[in-house]
Amino acid sequence: MRLYALCDQYLLDSRSILLEDYIRIAKAQNAEIIQYRNKNADIAFIKQQLIKIIKIYDGFLILNDAYELIDFCDGVHVGQEDLRLIDKDTLKAVKILREVVKKDKILGISTHNKEEVLQANEMDLNYIGLGAYRNTNTKDNVTTILGDTLDEIASLSKHYVAAIGGVKKSDKFSHVTYHVIGSGLFS
């Protein structure tokens, strides 16, 4: 299992966990990637958090959504809804994003079903997040639970696949590169 740690600021704040403590836990569990997600803060605060992470973490740092801060991280991850804010056509949205997120940076998107995975195969991406595997307490609006079909759908991707949504370290997949673990880092 390869670990992709999801560092959600809302989760940290709700559990009174310092960002630095989360990063130490992720490092101790050999996280290869940390994604910083903050849906509520302004760009200045997110930038400060990225700088803190860079000082104590030498793995890959991915930022959720705020692609305008690409110079402060190794890549960006964008969800389907956020892609549609860039352009209603998600293929075009990824092309626009790739103009900002250059080839030397990582670009990933969320996918939730076979159709989105097949569409992602036509996109210039480094990886996809696929899920939700099961219910999760880090997202309120999970509508699709893939369960055991996740691995079968992952086999259709030409990109690396990160299993998302309620994933545990003990889960076993054949076609998944990374387990994305959020609050599960603490259990």
Residue, then its C-alpha position, 0 to 999 in steps of 0.5 A: m500500500r502506498l499512502y496519499a495523505l489528505c490533510d483537510q483544514y476543516l478536519l484539523d480545526s474540528r479536532s484541534i490538531l495542529l497542521e505540523d502534528y498532522i504532517r509529522i503523523a503522515k511522515a511517520q506513516n510514510a506518506e508519499i503524497i500530502q494533499y492540502r485541502n481548505k475549502n473555506a480560507d482565503i488564498a493568503f492563509i492557504k499559501q501560509q499553510l503550504i509554506k509551513i508544510i514545505k518546511i517540514y515535509d519533503g514528499f509530494l505536496i498537492l493542493n486541492d483546487a487553488y491552482e493559482l498557488i501552483d508555485f508553492c506545491d508540486g501539483v493540484h487536484v481538482g474535483q468534477e464540480d470545480l472543473r465545471l466552474i472552469d468550463k462546462d466541458t471537463l475536457k476543455a477545463v483540464k486543457i485550461l488547467r494544464e496551461v497553468v499547471k505545467k508538465d513539470k507539475i502534477l495534475g489530478i482530478s476526482t472521478h466517481n464512475k466508469e464514464e468519468v474514468l474513461q473520459a479522464n483517459e483522454m485528458d493530460l493528467n498524472y493521476i485520478g482519484l476514484g471513489a468514494y470507496r465507502n462512506t466518509n466523514t470528511k465529505d458531506n455530499v457523497t452520493t456514489i459508493l463504489g465499494d468492491t467495484l472500485d478496483e474493477i473500474a480502476s483497471l480501466s484507467k490509463h493513469y495512476v489511481a488513488a482510491i478515495g472516500g473512506v479508504k483504510k490502510s488495510d484495504k486491498f486493491s489490485h489496480v490502485t496505486y495510492h490509498v488516500i487516507g484522511s482521518g484514518l491516519f489517526s486510527 
